[in-house]
Structures are given as structure tokens and as C-alpha cells.
Amino acid sequence: MASFSACWRGFLAAWSDYCVVANEYRVLDGERVLVLLTRRGRGKASGVEAEQGGTKGANVFDVCDGKVNRLLLYWDRDRALADLGLEE
């Protein structure tokens, strides 16, 4: 867990105004929730803004007894939907 935290801190340190906005929530079944999201930010070193309007991704939360026990992060929303057999 410490290595994940260090990696995430390193990623966030490269951005200014980085944010993730949840656009839609879908309950997939009794244990999984799909969150369609948009990421935005500006690179600190380059000043380049993430694609106009942000980049679209998705997260899948596996929940058991009210606790998240697994999280899948998708940087590409279409890939997440394809993996889950869903459409936008």
C-alpha cells in the first residue's frame, strides 16, 4: 500500500488543478458500481492542459458489506465499457 501511495503522490505532483469529476453512476449488480468520469488538469512543467474538456475514464468499485474491496481504474472509458459488455 505504501508503494501505491508514493506512486499516486508522484503522479499528482506533476499536475496543477488536477481533478476527477463523476459524470454518472451505474449499479452493475449487487457488488459492483461503475462510475463514468472525466479527468482534468494542467501539467506543472509543461503548462499543457489535459485534452479540452478533460479525458474520459471509468472506475469499477467492488463492494462487499459496505466496503470497497477492489477498485479497477480505467483511463479509457470505451475500454471499461467493452470489458463490461456495456455501451455508453
PyMOL Python script that loads the backbone (N, CA, C, O; Angstrom):
from pymol import cmd

cmd.read_pdbstr("""\
ATOM      1  N   MET A   1       0.812  -1.181   0.000  1.00  0.00           N
ATOM      2  CA  MET A   1       0.000   0.000   0.000  1.00  0.00           C
ATOM      3  C   MET A   1       0.863   1.255   0.000  1.00  0.00           C
ATOM      4  O   MET A   1       0.490   2.262  -0.603  1.00  0.00           O
ATOM      5  N   ALA A   2       2.004   1.207   0.665  1.00  0.00           N
ATOM      6  CA  ALA A   2       2.892   2.366   0.719  1.00  0.00           C
ATOM      7  C   ALA A   2       3.414   2.710  -0.673  1.00  0.00           C
ATOM      8  O   ALA A   2       3.539   3.888  -1.010  1.00  0.00           O
ATOM      9  N   SER A   3       3.720   1.694  -1.491  1.00  0.00           N
ATOM     10  CA  SER A   3       4.227   1.970  -2.832  1.00  0.00           C
ATOM     11  C   SER A   3       3.142   2.589  -3.708  1.00  0.00           C
ATOM     12  O   SER A   3       3.436   3.445  -4.543  1.00  0.00           O
ATOM     13  N   PHE A   4       1.884   2.163  -3.527  1.00  0.00           N
ATOM     14  CA  PHE A   4       0.785   2.774  -4.267  1.00  0.00           C
ATOM     15  C   PHE A   4       0.656   4.242  -3.889  1.00  0.00           C
ATOM     16  O   PHE A   4       0.518   5.102  -4.758  1.00  0.00           O
ATOM     17  N   SER A   5       0.701   4.528  -2.594  1.00  0.00           N
ATOM     18  CA  SER A   5       0.591   5.909  -2.125  1.00  0.00           C
ATOM     19  C   SER A   5       1.708   6.771  -2.688  1.00  0.00           C
ATOM     20  O   SER A   5       1.460   7.894  -3.126  1.00  0.00           O
ATOM     21  N   ALA A   6       2.925   6.267  -2.685  1.00  0.00           N
ATOM     22  CA  ALA A   6       4.059   7.025  -3.215  1.00  0.00           C
ATOM     23  C   ALA A   6       3.901   7.269  -4.714  1.00  0.00           C
ATOM     24  O   ALA A   6       4.193   8.359  -5.205  1.00  0.00           O
ATOM     25  N   CYS A   7       3.445   6.264  -5.426  1.00  0.00           N
ATOM     26  CA  CYS A   7       3.226   6.403  -6.867  1.00  0.00           C
ATOM     27  C   CYS A   7       2.151   7.445  -7.139  1.00  0.00           C
ATOM     28  O   CYS A   7       2.319   8.291  -8.017  1.00  0.00           O
ATOM     29  N   TRP A   8       1.061   7.396  -6.407  1.00  0.00           N
ATOM     30  CA  TRP A   8      -0.044   8.343  -6.603  1.00  0.00           C
ATOM     31  C   TRP A   8       0.389   9.761  -6.258  1.00  0.00           C
ATOM     32  O   TRP A   8       0.032  10.704  -6.964  1.00  0.00           O
ATOM     33  N   ARG A   9       1.158   9.925  -5.178  1.00  0.00           N
ATOM     34  CA  ARG A   9       1.674  11.250  -4.830  1.00  0.00           C
ATOM     35  C   ARG A   9       2.559  11.792  -5.944  1.00  0.00           C
ATOM     36  O   ARG A   9       2.482  12.975  -6.276  1.00  0.00           O
ATOM     37  N   GLY A  10       3.396  10.941  -6.521  1.00  0.00           N
ATOM     38  CA  GLY A  10       4.259  11.358  -7.629  1.00  0.00           C
ATOM     39  C   GLY A  10       3.454  11.797  -8.836  1.00  0.00           C
ATOM     40  O   GLY A  10       3.783  12.793  -9.480  1.00  0.00           O
ATOM     41  N   PHE A  11       2.397  11.052  -9.145  1.00  0.00           N
ATOM     42  CA  PHE A  11       1.525  11.412 -10.265  1.00  0.00           C
ATOM     43  C   PHE A  11       0.878  12.769 -10.017  1.00  0.00           C
ATOM     44  O   PHE A  11       0.908  13.641 -10.886  1.00  0.00           O
ATOM     45  N   LEU A  12       0.299  12.950  -8.845  1.00  0.00           N
ATOM     46  CA  LEU A  12      -0.393  14.202  -8.529  1.00  0.00           C
ATOM     47  C   LEU A  12       0.559  15.395  -8.492  1.00  0.00           C
ATOM     48  O   LEU A  12       0.166  16.512  -8.827  1.00  0.00           O
ATOM     49  N   ALA A  13       1.792  15.166  -8.092  1.00  0.00           N
ATOM     50  CA  ALA A  13       2.767  16.256  -8.008  1.00  0.00           C
ATOM     51  C   ALA A  13       3.084  16.852  -9.374  1.00  0.00           C
ATOM     52  O   ALA A  13       3.546  17.990  -9.460  1.00  0.00           O
ATOM     53  N   ALA A  14       2.843  16.095 -10.439  1.00  0.00           N
ATOM     54  CA  ALA A  14       3.137  16.576 -11.795  1.00  0.00           C
ATOM     55  C   ALA A  14       2.047  17.480 -12.352  1.00  0.00           C
ATOM     56  O   ALA A  14       2.217  18.065 -13.421  1.00  0.00           O
ATOM     57  N   TRP A  15       0.935  17.601 -11.644  1.00  0.00           N
ATOM     58  CA  TRP A  15      -0.228  18.342 -12.142  1.00  0.00           C
ATOM     59  C   TRP A  15      -0.584  19.507 -11.229  1.00  0.00           C
ATOM     60  O   TRP A  15      -0.373  19.458 -10.018  1.00  0.00           O
ATOM     61  N   SER A  16      -1.130  20.555 -11.840  1.00  0.00           N
ATOM     62  CA  SER A  16      -1.801  21.589 -11.060  1.00  0.00           C
ATOM     63  C   SER A  16      -3.271  21.530 -11.436  1.00  0.00           C
ATOM     64  O   SER A  16      -3.609  21.235 -12.582  1.00  0.00           O
ATOM     65  N   ASP A  17      -4.119  21.799 -10.507  1.00  0.00           N
ATOM     66  CA  ASP A  17      -5.567  21.790 -10.739  1.00  0.00           C
ATOM     67  C   ASP A  17      -6.077  20.451 -11.254  1.00  0.00           C
ATOM     68  O   ASP A  17      -7.023  20.414 -12.040  1.00  0.00           O
ATOM     69  N   TYR A  18      -5.462  19.345 -10.822  1.00  0.00           N
ATOM     70  CA  TYR A  18      -5.935  18.017 -11.243  1.00  0.00           C
ATOM     71  C   TYR A  18      -7.223  17.695 -10.496  1.00  0.00           C
ATOM     72  O   TYR A  18      -7.296  17.859  -9.279  1.00  0.00           O
ATOM     73  N   CYS A  19      -8.231  17.241 -11.222  1.00  0.00           N
ATOM     74  CA  CYS A  19      -9.465  16.832 -10.560  1.00  0.00           C
ATOM     75  C   CYS A  19     -10.143  15.731 -11.372  1.00  0.00           C
ATOM     76  O   CYS A  19      -9.904  15.570 -12.568  1.00  0.00           O
ATOM     77  N   VAL A  20     -10.977  14.999 -10.694  1.00  0.00           N
ATOM     78  CA  VAL A  20     -11.776  13.940 -11.308  1.00  0.00           C
ATOM     79  C   VAL A  20     -13.231  14.259 -10.983  1.00  0.00           C
ATOM     80  O   VAL A  20     -13.588  14.479  -9.826  1.00  0.00           O
ATOM     81  N   VAL A  21     -14.062  14.279 -12.022  1.00  0.00           N
ATOM     82  CA  VAL A  21     -15.475  14.589 -11.857  1.00  0.00           C
ATOM     83  C   VAL A  21     -16.289  13.357 -12.242  1.00  0.00           C
ATOM     84  O   VAL A  21     -16.156  12.845 -13.353  1.00  0.00           O
ATOM     85  N   ALA A  22     -17.123  12.887 -11.336  1.00  0.00           N
ATOM     86  CA  ALA A  22     -18.020  11.761 -11.633  1.00  0.00           C
ATOM     87  C   ALA A  22     -19.172  12.273 -12.478  1.00  0.00           C
ATOM     88  O   ALA A  22     -19.876  13.200 -12.079  1.00  0.00           O
ATOM     89  N   ASN A  23     -19.369  11.664 -13.657  1.00  0.00           N
ATOM     90  CA  ASN A  23     -20.436  12.069 -14.566  1.00  0.00           C
ATOM     91  C   ASN A  23     -21.680  11.209 -14.425  1.00  0.00           C
ATOM     92  O   ASN A  23     -22.798  11.679 -14.635  1.00  0.00           O
ATOM     93  N   GLU A  24     -21.480   9.940 -14.067  1.00  0.00           N
ATOM     94  CA  GLU A  24     -22.621   9.017 -13.981  1.00  0.00           C
ATOM     95  C   GLU A  24     -22.241   7.824 -13.116  1.00  0.00           C
ATOM     96  O   GLU A  24     -21.101   7.360 -13.141  1.00  0.00           O
ATOM     97  N   TYR A  25     -23.203   7.338 -12.358  1.00  0.00           N
ATOM     98  CA  TYR A  25     -23.052   6.137 -11.534  1.00  0.00           C
ATOM     99  C   TYR A  25     -24.010   5.077 -12.066  1.00  0.00           C
ATOM    100  O   TYR A  25     -25.173   5.365 -12.347  1.00  0.00           O
ATOM    101  N   ARG A  26     -23.510   3.839 -12.203  1.00  0.00           N
ATOM    102  CA  ARG A  26     -24.374   2.729 -12.619  1.00  0.00           C
ATOM    103  C   ARG A  26     -24.135   1.549 -11.689  1.00  0.00           C
ATOM    104  O   ARG A  26     -23.004   1.092 -11.523  1.00  0.00           O
ATOM    105  N   VAL A  27     -25.203   1.068 -11.091  1.00  0.00           N
ATOM    106  CA  VAL A  27     -25.107  -0.154 -10.296  1.00  0.00           C
ATOM    107  C   VAL A  27     -25.140  -1.315 -11.279  1.00  0.00           C
ATOM    108  O   VAL A  27     -26.117  -1.493 -12.006  1.00  0.00           O
ATOM    109  N   LEU A  28     -24.075  -2.099 -11.299  1.00  0.00           N
ATOM    110  CA  LEU A  28     -23.973  -3.212 -12.249  1.00  0.00           C
ATOM    111  C   LEU A  28     -24.643  -4.469 -11.719  1.00  0.00           C
ATOM    112  O   LEU A  28     -25.289  -5.201 -12.469  1.00  0.00           O
ATOM    113  N   ASP A  29     -24.487  -4.713 -10.437  1.00  0.00           N
ATOM    114  CA  ASP A  29     -25.106  -5.858  -9.768  1.00  0.00           C
ATOM    115  C   ASP A  29     -25.023  -5.587  -8.271  1.00  0.00           C
ATOM    116  O   ASP A  29     -24.750  -4.458  -7.864  1.00  0.00           O
ATOM    117  N   GLY A  30     -25.253  -6.595  -7.454  1.00  0.00           N
ATOM    118  CA  GLY A  30     -25.256  -6.402  -6.006  1.00  0.00           C
ATOM    119  C   GLY A  30     -23.908  -6.087  -5.399  1.00  0.00           C
ATOM    120  O   GLY A  30     -23.828  -5.744  -4.219  1.00  0.00           O
ATOM    121  N   GLU A  31     -22.833  -6.199  -6.190  1.00  0.00           N
ATOM    122  CA  GLU A  31     -21.498  -5.994  -5.637  1.00  0.00           C
ATOM    123  C   GLU A  31     -20.642  -4.995  -6.410  1.00  0.00           C
ATOM    124  O   GLU A  31     -19.563  -4.634  -5.939  1.00  0.00           O
ATOM    125  N   ARG A  32     -21.087  -4.535  -7.580  1.00  0.00           N
ATOM    126  CA  ARG A  32     -20.242  -3.660  -8.394  1.00  0.00           C
ATOM    127  C   ARG A  32     -20.974  -2.381  -8.810  1.00  0.00           C
ATOM    128  O   ARG A  32     -22.161  -2.383  -9.137  1.00  0.00           O
ATOM    129  N   VAL A  33     -20.200  -1.288  -8.781  1.00  0.00           N
ATOM    130  CA  VAL A  33     -20.702   0.012  -9.220  1.00  0.00           C
ATOM    131  C   VAL A  33     -19.715   0.577 -10.239  1.00  0.00           C
ATOM    132  O   VAL A  33     -18.505   0.597 -10.013  1.00  0.00           O
ATOM    133  N   LEU A  34     -20.255   1.029 -11.354  1.00  0.00           N
ATOM    134  CA  LEU A  34     -19.459   1.667 -12.402  1.00  0.00           C
ATOM    135  C   LEU A  34     -19.623   3.176 -12.268  1.00  0.00           C
ATOM    136  O   LEU A  34     -20.743   3.678 -12.169  1.00  0.00           O
ATOM    137  N   VAL A  35     -18.514   3.892 -12.265  1.00  0.00           N
ATOM    138  CA  VAL A  35     -18.546   5.352 -12.234  1.00  0.00           C
ATOM    139  C   VAL A  35     -17.871   5.854 -13.504  1.00  0.00           C
ATOM    140  O   VAL A  35     -16.678   5.627 -13.709  1.00  0.00           O
ATOM    141  N   LEU A  36     -18.631   6.534 -14.354  1.00  0.00           N
ATOM    142  CA  LEU A  36     -18.079   7.173 -15.541  1.00  0.00           C
ATOM    143  C   LEU A  36     -17.581   8.543 -15.109  1.00  0.00           C
ATOM    144  O   LEU A  36     -18.285   9.267 -14.405  1.00  0.00           O
ATOM    145  N   LEU A  37     -16.366   8.906 -15.529  1.00  0.00           N
ATOM    146  CA  LEU A  37     -15.745  10.114 -15.003  1.00  0.00           C
ATOM    147  C   LEU A  37     -14.972  10.881 -16.068  1.00  0.00           C
ATOM    148  O   LEU A  37     -14.682  10.373 -17.151  1.00  0.00           O
ATOM    149  N   THR A  38     -14.655  12.104 -15.725  1.00  0.00           N
ATOM    150  CA  THR A  38     -13.812  12.961 -16.559  1.00  0.00           C
ATOM    151  C   THR A  38     -12.672  13.478 -15.699  1.00  0.00           C
ATOM    152  O   THR A  38     -12.889  13.940 -14.579  1.00  0.00           O
ATOM    153  N   ARG A  39     -11.440  13.397 -16.233  1.00  0.00           N
ATOM    154  CA  ARG A  39     -10.254  13.904 -15.537  1.00  0.00           C
ATOM    155  C   ARG A  39      -9.803  15.189 -16.217  1.00  0.00           C
ATOM    156  O   ARG A  39      -9.828  15.305 -17.442  1.00  0.00           O
ATOM    157  N   ARG A  40      -9.392  16.147 -15.402  1.00  0.00           N
ATOM    158  CA  ARG A  40      -8.878  17.418 -15.925  1.00  0.00           C
ATOM    159  C   ARG A  40      -7.633  17.814 -15.144  1.00  0.00           C
ATOM    160  O   ARG A  40      -7.469  17.442 -13.982  1.00  0.00           O
ATOM    161  N   GLY A  41      -6.764  18.568 -15.790  1.00  0.00           N
ATOM    162  CA  GLY A  41      -5.589  19.079 -15.106  1.00  0.00           C
ATOM    163  C   GLY A  41      -4.654  19.776 -16.074  1.00  0.00           C
ATOM    164  O   GLY A  41      -4.843  19.738 -17.290  1.00  0.00           O
ATOM    165  N   ARG A  42      -3.640  20.415 -15.508  1.00  0.00           N
ATOM    166  CA  ARG A  42      -2.627  21.102 -16.294  1.00  0.00           C
ATOM    167  C   ARG A  42      -1.263  20.627 -15.794  1.00  0.00           C
ATOM    168  O   ARG A  42      -1.007  20.620 -14.590  1.00  0.00           O
ATOM    169  N   GLY A  43      -0.396  20.233 -16.719  1.00  0.00           N
ATOM    170  CA  GLY A  43       0.944  19.794 -16.341  1.00  0.00           C
ATOM    171  C   GLY A  43       1.738  20.937 -15.737  1.00  0.00           C
ATOM    172  O   GLY A  43       1.804  22.020 -16.319  1.00  0.00           O
ATOM    173  N   LYS A  44       2.344  20.712 -14.574  1.00  0.00           N
ATOM    174  CA  LYS A  44       3.108  21.774 -13.921  1.00  0.00           C
ATOM    175  C   LYS A  44       4.315  22.194 -14.745  1.00  0.00           C
ATOM    176  O   LYS A  44       4.574  23.388 -14.896  1.00  0.00           O
ATOM    177  N   ALA A  45       5.049  21.237 -15.277  1.00  0.00           N
ATOM    178  CA  ALA A  45       6.275  21.557 -16.019  1.00  0.00           C
ATOM    179  C   ALA A  45       5.977  22.115 -17.408  1.00  0.00           C
ATOM    180  O   ALA A  45       6.634  23.056 -17.852  1.00  0.00           O
ATOM    181  N   SER A  46       5.007  21.548 -18.083  1.00  0.00           N
ATOM    182  CA  SER A  46       4.736  21.938 -19.469  1.00  0.00           C
ATOM    183  C   SER A  46       3.679  23.022 -19.604  1.00  0.00           C
ATOM    184  O   SER A  46       3.671  23.770 -20.582  1.00  0.00           O
ATOM    185  N   GLY A  47       2.788  23.107 -18.622  1.00  0.00           N
ATOM    186  CA  GLY A  47       1.668  24.036 -18.732  1.00  0.00           C
ATOM    187  C   GLY A  47       0.573  23.535 -19.654  1.00  0.00           C
ATOM    188  O   GLY A  47      -0.432  24.217 -19.852  1.00  0.00           O
ATOM    189  N   VAL A  48       0.757  22.346 -20.224  1.00  0.00           N
ATOM    190  CA  VAL A  48      -0.214  21.785 -21.155  1.00  0.00           C
ATOM    191  C   VAL A  48      -1.430  21.295 -20.377  1.00  0.00           C
ATOM    192  O   VAL A  48      -1.303  20.613 -19.360  1.00  0.00           O
ATOM    193  N   GLU A  49      -2.601  21.653 -20.870  1.00  0.00           N
ATOM    194  CA  GLU A  49      -3.839  21.222 -20.236  1.00  0.00           C
ATOM    195  C   GLU A  49      -4.253  19.880 -20.819  1.00  0.00           C
ATOM    196  O   GLU A  49      -4.141  19.647 -22.022  1.00  0.00           O
ATOM    197  N   ALA A  50      -4.739  18.990 -19.931  1.00  0.00           N
ATOM    198  CA  ALA A  50      -5.283  17.709 -20.412  1.00  0.00           C
ATOM    199  C   ALA A  50      -6.351  18.045 -21.438  1.00  0.00           C
ATOM    200  O   ALA A  50      -7.004  19.084 -21.341  1.00  0.00           O
ATOM    201  N   GLU A  51      -6.526  17.192 -22.395  1.00  0.00           N
ATOM    202  CA  GLU A  51      -7.428  17.439 -23.523  1.00  0.00           C
ATOM    203  C   GLU A  51      -8.558  18.390 -23.184  1.00  0.00           C
ATOM    204  O   GLU A  51      -9.089  18.380 -22.073  1.00  0.00           O
ATOM    205  N   GLN A  52      -8.921  19.218 -24.168  1.00  0.00           N
ATOM    206  CA  GLN A  52     -10.016  20.171 -23.975  1.00  0.00           C
ATOM    207  C   GLN A  52     -11.240  19.441 -23.421  1.00  0.00           C
ATOM    208  O   GLN A  52     -11.712  18.470 -24.014  1.00  0.00           O
ATOM    209  N   GLY A  53     -11.735  19.899 -22.314  1.00  0.00           N
ATOM    210  CA  GLY A  53     -12.896  19.258 -21.699  1.00  0.00           C
ATOM    211  C   GLY A  53     -12.537  18.060 -20.839  1.00  0.00           C
ATOM    212  O   GLY A  53     -13.417  17.492 -20.193  1.00  0.00           O
ATOM    213  N   GLY A  54     -11.277  17.658 -20.808  1.00  0.00           N
ATOM    214  CA  GLY A  54     -10.836  16.551 -19.972  1.00  0.00           C
ATOM    215  C   GLY A  54     -10.804  15.230 -20.719  1.00  0.00           C
ATOM    216  O   GLY A  54     -11.246  15.133 -21.864  1.00  0.00           O
ATOM    217  N   THR A  55     -10.275  14.223 -20.055  1.00  0.00           N
ATOM    218  CA  THR A  55     -10.225  12.882 -20.623  1.00  0.00           C
ATOM    219  C   THR A  55     -11.255  12.013 -19.915  1.00  0.00           C
ATOM    220  O   THR A  55     -11.485  12.163 -18.715  1.00  0.00           O
ATOM    221  N   LYS A  56     -11.867  11.111 -20.657  1.00  0.00           N
ATOM    222  CA  LYS A  56     -12.961  10.302 -20.108  1.00  0.00           C
ATOM    223  C   LYS A  56     -12.462   8.921 -19.716  1.00  0.00           C
ATOM    224  O   LYS A  56     -11.838   8.216 -20.508  1.00  0.00           O
ATOM    225  N   GLY A  57     -12.751   8.557 -18.485  1.00  0.00           N
ATOM    226  CA  GLY A  57     -12.368   7.256 -17.966  1.00  0.00           C
ATOM    227  C   GLY A  57     -13.517   6.648 -17.190  1.00  0.00           C
ATOM    228  O   GLY A  57     -14.659   7.099 -17.279  1.00  0.00           O
ATOM    229  N   ALA A  58     -13.194   5.614 -16.426  1.00  0.00           N
ATOM    230  CA  ALA A  58     -14.203   4.939 -15.616  1.00  0.00           C
ATOM    231  C   ALA A  58     -13.517   4.213 -14.465  1.00  0.00           C
ATOM    232  O   ALA A  58     -12.348   3.836 -14.555  1.00  0.00           O
ATOM    233  N   ASN A  59     -14.261   4.027 -13.393  1.00  0.00           N
ATOM    234  CA  ASN A  59     -13.814   3.220 -12.268  1.00  0.00           C
ATOM    235  C   ASN A  59     -14.897   2.192 -11.978  1.00  0.00           C
ATOM    236  O   ASN A  59     -16.089   2.474 -12.101  1.00  0.00           O
ATOM    237  N   VAL A  60     -14.465   1.001 -11.593  1.00  0.00           N
ATOM    238  CA  VAL A  60     -15.396  -0.034 -11.162  1.00  0.00           C
ATOM    239  C   VAL A  60     -15.054  -0.362  -9.715  1.00  0.00           C
ATOM    240  O   VAL A  60     -13.935  -0.771  -9.406  1.00  0.00           O
ATOM    241  N   PHE A  61     -16.036  -0.176  -8.833  1.00  0.00           N
ATOM    242  CA  PHE A  61     -15.877  -0.456  -7.413  1.00  0.00           C
ATOM    243  C   PHE A  61     -16.548  -1.786  -7.103  1.00  0.00           C
ATOM    244  O   PHE A  61     -17.731  -1.966  -7.391  1.00  0.00           O
ATOM    245  N   ASP A  62     -15.803  -2.719  -6.516  1.00  0.00           N
ATOM    246  CA  ASP A  62     -16.375  -3.959  -5.993  1.00  0.00           C
ATOM    247  C   ASP A  62     -16.627  -3.718  -4.505  1.00  0.00           C
ATOM    248  O   ASP A  62     -15.704  -3.407  -3.752  1.00  0.00           O
ATOM    249  N   VAL A  63     -17.884  -3.864  -4.092  1.00  0.00           N
ATOM    250  CA  VAL A  63     -18.277  -3.551  -2.726  1.00  0.00           C
ATOM    251  C   VAL A  63     -18.819  -4.800  -2.046  1.00  0.00           C
ATOM    252  O   VAL A  63     -19.612  -5.543  -2.625  1.00  0.00           O
ATOM    253  N   CYS A  64     -18.385  -5.021  -0.820  1.00  0.00           N
ATOM    254  CA  CYS A  64     -18.875  -6.136  -0.023  1.00  0.00           C
ATOM    255  C   CYS A  64     -19.075  -5.639   1.401  1.00  0.00           C
ATOM    256  O   CYS A  64     -18.168  -5.052   1.991  1.00  0.00           O
ATOM    257  N   ASP A  65     -20.246  -5.869   1.946  1.00  0.00           N
ATOM    258  CA  ASP A  65     -20.572  -5.428   3.303  1.00  0.00           C
ATOM    259  C   ASP A  65     -20.319  -3.935   3.497  1.00  0.00           C
ATOM    260  O   ASP A  65     -19.857  -3.507   4.555  1.00  0.00           O
ATOM    261  N   GLY A  66     -20.626  -3.148   2.468  1.00  0.00           N
ATOM    262  CA  GLY A  66     -20.495  -1.701   2.569  1.00  0.00           C
ATOM    263  C   GLY A  66     -19.082  -1.169   2.446  1.00  0.00           C
ATOM    264  O   GLY A  66     -18.855   0.023   2.654  1.00  0.00           O
ATOM    265  N   LYS A  67     -18.117  -2.033   2.109  1.00  0.00           N
ATOM    266  CA  LYS A  67     -16.724  -1.615   1.983  1.00  0.00           C
ATOM    267  C   LYS A  67     -16.201  -1.945   0.590  1.00  0.00           C
ATOM    268  O   LYS A  67     -16.520  -2.994   0.031  1.00  0.00           O
ATOM    269  N   VAL A  68     -15.401  -1.044   0.038  1.00  0.00           N
ATOM    270  CA  VAL A  68     -14.767  -1.296  -1.260  1.00  0.00           C
ATOM    271  C   VAL A  68     -13.624  -2.267  -1.029  1.00  0.00           C
ATOM    272  O   VAL A  68     -12.710  -1.994  -0.249  1.00  0.00           O
ATOM    273  N   ASN A  69     -13.681  -3.419  -1.720  1.00  0.00           N
ATOM    274  CA  ASN A  69     -12.591  -4.391  -1.566  1.00  0.00           C
ATOM    275  C   ASN A  69     -11.756  -4.522  -2.832  1.00  0.00           C
ATOM    276  O   ASN A  69     -10.747  -5.228  -2.844  1.00  0.00           O
ATOM    277  N   ARG A  70     -12.177  -3.838  -3.904  1.00  0.00           N
ATOM    278  CA  ARG A  70     -11.369  -3.815  -5.130  1.00  0.00           C
ATOM    279  C   ARG A  70     -11.800  -2.611  -5.952  1.00  0.00           C
ATOM    280  O   ARG A  70     -12.981  -2.268  -6.015  1.00  0.00           O
ATOM    281  N   LEU A  71     -10.825  -1.982  -6.575  1.00  0.00           N
ATOM    282  CA  LEU A  71     -11.086  -0.829  -7.425  1.00  0.00           C
ATOM    283  C   LEU A  71     -10.332  -1.004  -8.728  1.00  0.00           C
ATOM    284  O   LEU A  71      -9.113  -1.172  -8.730  1.00  0.00           O
ATOM    285  N   LEU A  72     -11.058  -0.964  -9.838  1.00  0.00           N
ATOM    286  CA  LEU A  72     -10.438  -1.020 -11.158  1.00  0.00           C
ATOM    287  C   LEU A  72     -10.476   0.375 -11.749  1.00  0.00           C
ATOM    288  O   LEU A  72     -11.542   0.984 -11.845  1.00  0.00           O
ATOM    289  N   LEU A  73      -9.318   0.884 -12.145  1.00  0.00           N
ATOM    290  CA  LEU A  73      -9.213   2.213 -12.755  1.00  0.00           C
ATOM    291  C   LEU A  73      -9.020   2.053 -14.253  1.00  0.00           C
ATOM    292  O   LEU A  73      -8.102   1.362 -14.694  1.00  0.00           O
ATOM    293  N   TYR A  74      -9.863   2.675 -15.017  1.00  0.00           N
ATOM    294  CA  TYR A  74      -9.750   2.659 -16.468  1.00  0.00           C
ATOM    295  C   TYR A  74      -9.454   4.075 -16.948  1.00  0.00           C
ATOM    296  O   TYR A  74     -10.231   4.994 -16.691  1.00  0.00           O
ATOM    297  N   TRP A  75      -8.350   4.251 -17.633  1.00  0.00           N
ATOM    298  CA  TRP A  75      -8.027   5.557 -18.214  1.00  0.00           C
ATOM    299  C   TRP A  75      -8.827   5.789 -19.489  1.00  0.00           C
ATOM    300  O   TRP A  75      -8.978   6.925 -19.937  1.00  0.00           O
ATOM    301  N   ASP A  76      -9.336   4.710 -20.069  1.00  0.00           N
ATOM    302  CA  ASP A  76     -10.114   4.791 -21.302  1.00  0.00           C
ATOM    303  C   ASP A  76     -11.521   4.271 -21.042  1.00  0.00           C
ATOM    304  O   ASP A  76     -11.707   3.087 -20.760  1.00  0.00           O
ATOM    305  N   ARG A  77     -12.508   5.150 -21.135  1.00  0.00           N
ATOM    306  CA  ARG A  77     -13.898   4.785 -20.846  1.00  0.00           C
ATOM    307  C   ARG A  77     -14.402   3.695 -21.782  1.00  0.00           C
ATOM    308  O   ARG A  77     -15.084   2.771 -21.339  1.00  0.00           O
ATOM    309  N   ASP A  78     -14.076   3.786 -23.069  1.00  0.00           N
ATOM    310  CA  ASP A  78     -14.545   2.789 -24.027  1.00  0.00           C
ATOM    311  C   ASP A  78     -14.040   1.394 -23.684  1.00  0.00           C
ATOM    312  O   ASP A  78     -14.756   0.411 -23.869  1.00  0.00           O
ATOM    313  N   ARG A  79     -12.825   1.305 -23.190  1.00  0.00           N
ATOM    314  CA  ARG A  79     -12.264   0.008 -22.782  1.00  0.00           C
ATOM    315  C   ARG A  79     -13.041  -0.572 -21.607  1.00  0.00           C
ATOM    316  O   ARG A  79     -13.338  -1.766 -21.578  1.00  0.00           O
ATOM    317  N   ALA A  80     -13.367   0.281 -20.639  1.00  0.00           N
ATOM    318  CA  ALA A  80     -14.153  -0.178 -19.482  1.00  0.00           C
ATOM    319  C   ALA A  80     -15.507  -0.713 -19.923  1.00  0.00           C
ATOM    320  O   ALA A  80     -15.931  -1.789 -19.501  1.00  0.00           O
ATOM    321  N   LEU A  81     -16.174   0.044 -20.768  1.00  0.00           N
ATOM    322  CA  LEU A  81     -17.495  -0.376 -21.241  1.00  0.00           C
ATOM    323  C   LEU A  81     -17.402  -1.678 -22.028  1.00  0.00           C
ATOM    324  O   LEU A  81     -18.249  -2.558 -21.876  1.00  0.00           O
ATOM    325  N   ALA A  82     -16.378  -1.804 -22.865  1.00  0.00           N
ATOM    326  CA  ALA A  82     -16.189  -3.041 -23.630  1.00  0.00           C
ATOM    327  C   ALA A  82     -15.912  -4.227 -22.707  1.00  0.00           C
ATOM    328  O   ALA A  82     -16.477  -5.304 -22.899  1.00  0.00           O
ATOM    329  N   ASP A  83     -15.055  -4.041 -21.715  1.00  0.00           N
ATOM    330  CA  ASP A  83     -14.737  -5.120 -20.762  1.00  0.00           C
ATOM    331  C   ASP A  83     -15.994  -5.577 -20.018  1.00  0.00           C
ATOM    332  O   ASP A  83     -16.131  -6.753 -19.682  1.00  0.00           O
ATOM    333  N   LEU A  84     -16.898  -4.649 -19.768  1.00  0.00           N
ATOM    334  CA  LEU A  84     -18.118  -4.959 -19.017  1.00  0.00           C
ATOM    335  C   LEU A  84     -19.289  -5.349 -19.913  1.00  0.00           C
ATOM    336  O   LEU A  84     -20.365  -5.682 -19.416  1.00  0.00           O
ATOM    337  N   GLY A  85     -19.087  -5.309 -21.238  1.00  0.00           N
ATOM    338  CA  GLY A  85     -20.149  -5.649 -22.173  1.00  0.00           C
ATOM    339  C   GLY A  85     -21.261  -4.614 -22.196  1.00  0.00           C
ATOM    340  O   GLY A  85     -22.428  -4.948 -22.402  1.00  0.00           O
ATOM    341  N   LEU A  86     -20.891  -3.345 -21.982  1.00  0.00           N
ATOM    342  CA  LEU A  86     -21.869  -2.256 -21.921  1.00  0.00           C
ATOM    343  C   LEU A  86     -21.633  -1.244 -23.037  1.00  0.00           C
ATOM    344  O   LEU A  86     -20.611  -1.283 -23.722  1.00  0.00           O
ATOM    345  N   GLU A  87     -22.579  -0.352 -23.205  1.00  0.00           N
ATOM    346  CA  GLU A  87     -22.444   0.755 -24.141  1.00  0.00           C
ATOM    347  C   GLU A  87     -22.653   2.055 -23.389  1.00  0.00           C
ATOM    348  O   GLU A  87     -23.253   2.067 -22.314  1.00  0.00           O
ATOM    349  N   GLU A  88     -22.163   3.143 -23.947  1.00  0.00           N
ATOM    350  CA  GLU A  88     -22.326   4.464 -23.313  1.00  0.00           C
ATOM    351  C   GLU A  88     -23.766   4.883 -23.321  1.00  0.00           C
ATOM    352  O   GLU A  88     -24.097   5.964 -22.833  1.00  0.00           O
TER     353      GLU A  88
END
""", "prot")
cmd.dss("prot")
cmd.show_as("cartoon", "prot")
cmd.util.cbc("prot")
cmd.orient("prot")
